[in-house]
Amino acid sequence: MEISKLLRPHLLDIKPYSSARDEFEGEARVYLDANENAFGSALEDRWRRYPDPNQKALKRRIGEVKGVPAGNIFLGNGSDEAIDLLIRAFCNPGKDRIIITPPTFGMYEVSAHVNDVGVISVPLIAEDNYSLDLEGIMEAIEPGVKIIFLCSPNNPTGNQLDPEAIITILEKFQGVVVVDEAYIDFSSKPSLLSRLDEFWNLVVLQTFSKAWGLAAMRLGMAFGGKEIIEVLRHIKTPYNISGITQELAIQALDNHEKIVFFVNEIVAQREWLSNELNKLDIVKKVYPSDANFLFVMVEKGHEVYEKLLEKGVVVRDRSQAPHCVDCMRITVGAHEENMILLDSLREMGE
Ligand SMILES: *Cc1c(COP(=O)(O)O)cnc(C)c1O
């Protein structure tokens, strides 16, 4: 399958904006090409210049850590930007559609709606710990469906989706399959990143917002075949990743051993918290989690949420969302935070 048959036709010969930093690369005596301030900066002098629009140094470093060539990496202002650009690249407004598998991350649907792109929902199977409805997805595929968004481990249910089912979709679907792995660092099962070469239509999303502890930085990664990545590069805004982000992200990557420590702590707390929650009478079910949060079904979900708020404990109320009756999503906190949560829930049960 050629990517050109999938792309929105007007993008085939679109001319990307050519920035000053694109047109001249290398060393020069004076740079008078980008209307920067020649005298200084309101902050440090090094922030005077426009950043590298292609984020070469950062992509090289990410490539080393992730084992992926720089040409297969797109960087966005959060994963949100990659999600939006994928929809804009492939889906004709008012005509094409995406498939999502609720309950799942809300941005896929929001981005589709913003772009006037239709959404087909194939719910996860709640009775089977929110596993993929492979048959349902196959039946929902029809002309005009351009992208299938799968979130694995899934937000808000916490489970990693069956890799064999994802592979089947990748093989049978002649469109783009986006696997959002925002929480993959917390899972004991492997990422699909190692299988990038096998599937022309696979895009894997990861982020600096969760395990790396850098949500404020707004840096998301999309890994995919060179053709798809090139399309995203052509339609992004020229300087979508700030120079400050590029520099700090490189420093963060130099600390990547720290992440292992965080992940081990979080996973240990997750297992402990899951056990403790299970002992409470108001908790009906704690779903198995491969992420840094737990999906929990309680007696009278919305009431429990409100009572927790009164005690100063904020969790994510999903009790009114379809397929999530009486459920909430609870981020695994530090030990003291988890204790406060548990004490608050215990007091309610009395
Ligand atoms: C948190 C999260 C992200 C991260 O989004 P950013 O824009 O990179 O912060 C992506 N996907 C899912 C499913 C998430 O829960």
The ligand as an ORCA input file, in Angstrom:
! r2SCAN-3c Opt
* xyz 0 1
  C      -1.393     11.164     29.172
  C      -1.668     10.579     27.863
  C      -0.974     11.012     26.727
  C       0.053     12.062     26.812
  O      -0.328     13.190     26.145
  P       0.695     14.396     26.046
  O      -0.021     15.317     25.111
  O       1.966     13.839     25.457
  O       0.889     14.924     27.425
  C      -1.220     10.393     25.522
  N      -2.102      9.398     25.420
  C      -2.774      8.948     26.500
  C      -3.704      7.824     26.344
  C      -2.595      9.540     27.735
  O      -3.303      9.099     28.778
*
